[in-house]
C-alpha cells in the first residue's frame, strides 16, 4: 500500500482532497487534512494518523447524517453499486479491519482506530500506517463523492432560490445571484474557440453567429442563435467582440484581435459599449482578471 499511495508535496494529493468538497462547512475540515499531509511529509506520523482517522469518522457522519453510520460503525452503508470503493470487499472491508478492538495495550504497529485513539496501540506512528490512513481516506472520498454531489446540487439550488433577484455581493465581492453564470461563461469560451479557428482558416473573424457556426463542427455542440449572443467585428473583421446576457441581467463577454488565442474578457451589469477599446475589457494576460471570471 505505501508503494501505491505516494503523498507528494506538489499539491496533487491536496487537490484530490479539495475537489470533493463543495460547501463552506467543510473548509475547516480541509484545513485539518492539509495539516495532516504536512505532518506526513515532515515524518510526524503520530499526528497525521490521528487527524486522518478523526476526519474520516466526521466525513462519513456528515455524508450519511447519522452518527450510527460513521466510518467505524455500522459498516453496511459503506457498500454500494455506484463506486469502486463501495464494493463489498472495498471500503467496507477496510473499515472493518481498522475498527478491530484492542483488548490490551500493545505496540504491534497495527492500524486500529480503537487502540490508537484510546492509547492502547503504541506503535502506530509509522509511515506505513500514515500512508494506509490516507489511502483509506481517498477511498472514503470516492465513496462520498456521488452523495456529496447530490447534496451540493441541493445546496446550489437552495442558494439560487434564496438570492434570486438580489444585487448583494458575497465576502469575496462576487454576486450572490449567479443564475446562468456558468452557462454563459461556457458559451462565451466555446464561441471564442470557434472564432479563433475561423480566423486561422479564413484570415478573418466571423461577422455573425450564423457565419461562425454554419460550417463548424461545433454547430452540433453549441446550440445558440443570434438572439442569444451579441457579436460584432470591426470593418475588416480583424477584431471581434461578443457578449451574453444572463437571466440576472449580468453580462459576460470576450473579444479577440488578429487570431491571437489570448484575448479580452468582460463582466458587468451592462452590455459593453464599443469594441475592445472600451476600458471595461480586460486582457487575459496583461490585466487583472474580472472577479466573476
N, C-alpha and C positions, 0 to 999 in steps of 0.2 A: 504493500500500500504506500509506504513512503516514497518508493521509486516512481509511482504513478502520479501522485499529487505533489507537485512542486510549487511551493509558495514563493513566488518571485517578488522582488521589491520594485518591479517596473509598473505596478498598478494593475496588472491583468487580473490578479486574484481579487483585488478590491473592486474592480469593475464588475466582475462576475457576481459579487455580492450586491453591489449597489443597484444593479439593473433591476433586481427583483422587487424592490420596494417603492411604492408609489405615493405614499401618504406621509404627512409630516409626523405622524405618531411613531414612525419607525426611524426618524432621524437620530434620536438618542441611541437607539439600539445599534444603528450603523456605526456611530462613533465608538461604541464599546468594541464592536467587532474589528474595527480598524485598529484599535489599540491592541487587540489580541494578535492581529497579524504582525504588528510591530514587536510585540513581546516574542512571538515565534522567531522572527528574523534576528532578534537580539539574543536568542537562546534562553529566554526566560519562560521555559515551558510550564513551570508550575503556575504561572499566571495565565498563559494563553489557553491551557486546557480548561481551567476553571471558568474563564469568561465564556468560552465557546459552549461548554456544557450548559451553563445557566441560560445563555441566549437561545440555544436550541429548544430548551423547555418553553421559554417565553414565546418564541416564534410559533411553535405548534399550538399553544393555547390561543394565541391571537388569531391564528388561522381558523381553528375549529370553534372558538368561542366557548369552550367547555374545559374547565380545569381538570376534569376526569379524562380528557383526551389530549394529554400532553405528549411529549416525545418519549417519556419514560413511564407512561401509564396508559393502560387501555390501548393496546397496540393495533387493534383491528382497523382503526381509522387511517392507519398509515399504508394500508393496502388499497390500490385502485387499478383500474384498467386504462388510465389515461397517460401515465408516465412510466418510464423505465424504473424509476425509484420506487414506484408503487407495486412492483412485482412482489408476490408473496415471499420470495427469497431476497428481497432488496432491503428497503429501509426498515420494514417491519422486523426482519431478522437481525439487522444491525442494532435496532433499538432494544430487542430482547437481550442480545449479548452484552450491551453496555449497561443494562439495568439489573444484571445479576447481583444478588445480595452478597454482602461480605460479612461473614459470621465472626471473624476475629481480625484483630489488627495484623496487617501483613505488609511486606514490601515486595510483592510479586511483580509489580510493574504493569499489571493489567489495567485496561481502561474500563473501569466500572464506576459509574456515576455515584452510587451509594457510598462506596468505600472512600472515594475521593473527597466528596463534599462533607462527609462526616468524619474525616480524619482517620479512617481505618485502613486506607491504602496509601502507604508512604513512599512507594516507588513509582508513582505515576508521572513524574516530571521528566519525561524523555521526549526527544524529537519524534520518535515513532508515534507516541501517544498524541502529541500535539498535531501531527500530520493526520493521523486517523480521525481525530476530532474534527478537523477542518473538512476532511473527506466526507464524514457523516453530515456535517453542516451543508455542504454543497448538494448532497443527495436530498436533504430536507428541503432546500430551496427549490430543487427541481420538482419535488412533490408539491410544494406550496404554490408554485408559480401559477398554474391554471386557477387555483382557488383565489389567489390574490388578484389575478387579472379580472375575475368576475367581480370581486369586491371593489376593485379600482374603477371598473366601469360604472358601478352603482354610485360610488363617491363622485365620479366625474359628472354623472347626470344630475346628482343632487346639487353639486356646485353650480352647474349650468342653470338649473331651475332657480336656485337661490339668487344668483346675480344677474339673471336676465334683465336687460334694460338699465343696469346700473352703470354709472360712469366712474365708480370707485376704483382705486388702484390698490394693489397689494403692497406688502412691505418692501418689495423689490422694485416697485414702480410700474409693474405690469397691470394691465386692465383685468379686472375680475370677470367681466362679461366677455368670454372668449369664444362665443358661438361662431363656428365657421372658420376660426383662425387657422387650424391645422389644414383643413381642406384648401383654403385659399393659398396658403404658402406652398403646399404641394403642387397645386395647379400652376402657380406662377413659376416655380422652379422647373417644372416639366416644359412649360412653354418656352422658357429661356433656352433650355437644352435643344429644343427643336429649332428655335431661331438661329442658334449658333451653327447647327448642322446645315440649315438653309443657306446661311452666308457662305460657309465653306464650299458648298456645292455650286451656288449661283453667283457669288460675289456681291450679294446684297441681302438685306433682310426682307422678309415677307411684309407686305403692307396691310394685309387683312388676315383675320383668323382663317377664313376660307382658303386663302392662298397658302397660309402656313401649314395647315393640316390636310389640305386637299390631296397632296401627293406624298404624304408621310405615313410611315408605318405606325406612327403614334396616333393616327386618326381612329384606330380601333381601341386605343387605350385611353385617350383623352376625350371625354365626352363634354364638349363645350361649344357654345355658339358665340357669335359676335355680340349678342346681348349680355353675355356673362363677363366678357373681357373688353376693356377699352385698350385698343392697340393703335399706335401711331408711329410714323417714321419721319425723318427729315426728307428733303427733296430727293436726294439720290439714294435713299434707303441705306445709308451707311451707319445710321443710328436708329435705334428703336426704343420705345418705352411703352410699357403696358401696366395696367393695374386691375385689381379685382376688388370689389366691394363685398364685405362680409355681411351677414344678416344683422350685425350690430351697427352697421354703418362705417365701421373701421375699414381702412383701405391698406392693401398690400400691393407693392409693385416692384418691378425690376426693369432695368434698362441696359443696353449694350451699345458698343461702338466698334466698328471695324472688325467684327468677328472675334474679338477678344472674349474668351470664356469667362474672364473675371470682369464683372460689370458693376452696376449700381443697384442699390436696393432702396425701397421706400416703405414707410409705415406711418400712418397718420389718420387723423379724424376726418380729413377731407381728401378729395382726389387731388393728385399733384397738378400744379399749374405749369404748363410749358413742358419742355423736354428735359434733357439731362442737366441743362444749365440751372434749373431750379435748385436753390440751396438745400432743399429738403431731401434731395437724393444723396445717398452716401455710398462712396466707392468701397467695395468689399475688401480691398487691400490697403487703402490709404486712410479711410475714415473710421471713427468709432462705429461699431455696429448699432443698429436700432435695437432697443431693448426687447421689442416684440419679435424681432427676427432671431 
